[in-house]
Amino acid sequence: MKKVLYLAAGNPVKPRVGMDLVVHEHIKELAGDSRIALSVIAVAPGIEGQPVPGGHLVGQAQIQLYVGDLLTERGGINRLYNKLKMVLGQSVPVMAYSFRSALAAAAIRSCIEQQSFDVIVIDHYYALANIDLKQVADSGAKFVYISHDAMFPHIAEMASMKSGLASKAYYMLEAWRTGRVEQRLFAMAEKVVHLSEFERGEVKFDQHKHVALLPPICSSDALAAASAVVDPAYTNSVVFIGSPNHPPNAHALQWIIEQFAPALHKAAPQLHIALIGGGTDRLAAGVPNVKGYGFVSSSVLQSMLASCVCSISPVVRGRGIKVKVLDAIAAGCPIFATDESLRGFEQFGLEAIFRLSQPEQLANSVARLASDETMKVEARSAVAKSWSNFLSERSGQLAELVHALA
């Protein structure tokens, strides 16, 4: 049996965002392999609503969960000192500060000092807020790094969204600094796991050590929707899921309301657009074929995904996996998306349907699907088959990679 230490940033106990879902699925997969003796230390961000720190069960793994110190530490000069210490000492961007935990850092140091591991896995760059890379390098264990998103282009894109020169300059400095550390991670690692073929394809050096493994990250609601009963109340709905609090979603929502909604009303006046996600209930006042539902219950979300004409994803900003696209696929829901939204889902054989400059093209495609019952059944069947094939092909690949290194 191979001893594996898995160190992660995120909340795998009660997943709330994409990184949490990724960590949750990775822990379940590794713990489910009888050849691996798994030890897990995860750090959830220090924000309200996190689980109680301590031991928790995730799949078959008993994990140790810590919560970042942000909620409990003193502010002012003390916090500024801690931020500078983390940023300068571990080369982690300030945005990772909520994951900093003195208790977790001590536990990780002690764990590596007192035990001998065959493999150490670091899942997400923000985990470095609590990890001494020199200690990992000196441990003698094989090292696997799981990259959720390439840091330089990720932070550089954030810089491009800032309006002030000072903010742009700061974020570009962060991008350069963290990009250098990530290159060190790539060099140290025996294997680097990317979440998409798109991210893996961006790598220019040592390509043999880089692999793409998309985990089956989707919500329980999406899985339940695949077998939910169709609700006539939502059969004329075109669904978008995403909160305007996230800038890429805000941009997409503005496009939906200002450009797509008028085009859809002209092409198919019987259809309406359902916006789901916190803050969407404050949008689209006075737009007749758009309704913002805000947060919805699990049963409503399941009914919408099971019953709607399709889901749309006009997102063109923001890197990383678009989890809501995977939710639609898992639910067996046809999805019309931009090329940027489909990055990472190459294995599903999906093709970009539209560009933001062509709202009429999307409206006409949706109208054709809505008017043809046979086409709707075939579309849902094709999506469900692609999800089933993906699960079969992806099963156990990360565990096999880790075990083969040990």
WOKA-V58888 format. One record per residue. N is the residue number from 1. PHI is phi as a letter, one per 20 degrees, with the letter a starting at -180 (none if undefined). Layout:
BEGIN
((N	PHI) (N	PHI))
END
This chain:
BEGIN
((1	none) (2	e) (3	e) (4	c) (5	d) (6	d) (7	d) (8	c) (9	d) (10	p) (11	d) (12	e) (13	f) (14	c) (15	g) (16	c) (17	c) (18	g) (19	f) (20	f) (21	f) (22	f) (23	f) (24	g) (25	f) (26	f) (27	f) (28	g) (29	f) (30	f) (31	f) (32	f) (33	e) (34	f) (35	e) (36	d) (37	e) (38	d) (39	d) (40	c) (41	c) (42	c) (43	c) (44	e) (45	f) (46	f) (47	c) (48	f) (49	n) (50	e) (51	f) (52	f) (53	g) (54	p) (55	f) (56	b) (57	d) (58	c) (59	m) (60	e) (61	d) (62	e) (63	d) (64	d) (65	d) (66	d) (67	d) (68	g) (69	f) (70	g) (71	f) (72	d) (73	f) (74	f) (75	e) (76	m) (77	f) (78	f) (79	f) (80	f) (81	f) (82	f) (83	f) (84	f) (85	f) (86	f) (87	f) (88	e) (89	e) (90	d) (91	l) (92	d) (93	f) (94	g) (95	f) (96	e) (97	f) (98	f) (99	e) (100	f) (101	c) (102	f) (103	f) (104	f) (105	f) (106	f) (107	f) (108	f) (109	g) (110	f) (111	f) (112	f) (113	f) (114	e) (115	c) (116	d) (117	d) (118	f) (119	c) (120	d) (121	d) (122	d) (123	d) (124	n) (125	g) (126	f) (127	f) (128	f) (129	g) (130	c) (131	c) (132	e) (133	f) (134	f) (135	f) (136	f) (137	f) (138	e) (139	f) (140	n) (141	e) (142	f) (143	c) (144	d) (145	d) (146	d) (147	e) (148	f) (149	a) (150	f) (151	f) (152	f) (153	f) (154	f) (155	f) (156	f) (157	f) (158	f) (159	f) (160	f) (161	e) (162	e) (163	e) (164	e) (165	f) (166	f) (167	f) (168	f) (169	f) (170	f) (171	f) (172	f) (173	f) (174	f) (175	f) (176	f) (177	f) (178	f) (179	f) (180	f) (181	f) (182	f) (183	f) (184	f) (185	f) (186	g) (187	f) (188	f) (189	f) (190	f) (191	c) (192	d) (193	d) (194	d) (195	e) (196	b) (197	f) (198	f) (199	f) (200	f) (201	f) (202	f) (203	f) (204	d) (205	c) (206	l) (207	f) (208	f) (209	e) (210	d) (211	c) (212	d) (213	c) (214	f) (215	f) (216	f) (217	e) (218	b) (219	f) (220	f) (221	f) (222	f) (223	f) (224	f) (225	f) (226	f) (227	c) (228	f) (229	f) (230	f) (231	d) (232	g) (233	f) (234	d) (235	f) (236	d) (237	e) (238	d) (239	d) (240	c) (241	d) (242	r) (243	e) (244	f) (245	f) (246	e) (247	g) (248	f) (249	f) (250	g) (251	f) (252	f) (253	f) (254	f) (255	f) (256	g) (257	f) (258	e) (259	d) (260	f) (261	g) (262	f) (263	f) (264	f) (265	f) (266	f) (267	e) (268	b) (269	f) (270	f) (271	e) (272	c) (273	d) (274	d) (275	e) (276	c) (277	p) (278	g) (279	n) (280	f) (281	f) (282	e) (283	d) (284	m) (285	f) (286	n) (287	e) (288	f) (289	d) (290	c) (291	c) (292	e) (293	e) (294	m) (295	f) (296	c) (297	f) (298	g) (299	f) (300	f) (301	f) (302	f) (303	f) (304	f) (305	f) (306	f) (307	d) (308	f) (309	f) (310	a) (311	d) (312	c) (313	c) (314	e) (315	e) (316	c) (317	d) (318	n) (319	e) (320	n) (321	f) (322	e) (323	f) (324	f) (325	f) (326	f) (327	g) (328	f) (329	f) (330	f) (331	e) (332	m) (333	e) (334	g) (335	c) (336	d) (337	b) (338	f) (339	g) (340	f) (341	f) (342	e) (343	f) (344	o) (345	d) (346	g) (347	f) (348	e) (349	m) (350	e) (351	d) (352	f) (353	e) (354	b) (355	d) (356	f) (357	f) (358	c) (359	f) (360	f) (361	f) (362	f) (363	g) (364	f) (365	f) (366	f) (367	f) (368	f) (369	f) (370	f) (371	e) (372	c) (373	f) (374	f) (375	f) (376	f) (377	f) (378	f) (379	f) (380	f) (381	f) (382	f) (383	f) (384	f) (385	f) (386	f) (387	f) (388	f) (389	f) (390	f) (391	g) (392	f) (393	f) (394	e) (395	g) (396	m) (397	f) (398	f) (399	f) (400	f) (401	f) (402	f) (403	f) (404	f) (405	f) (406	f))
END
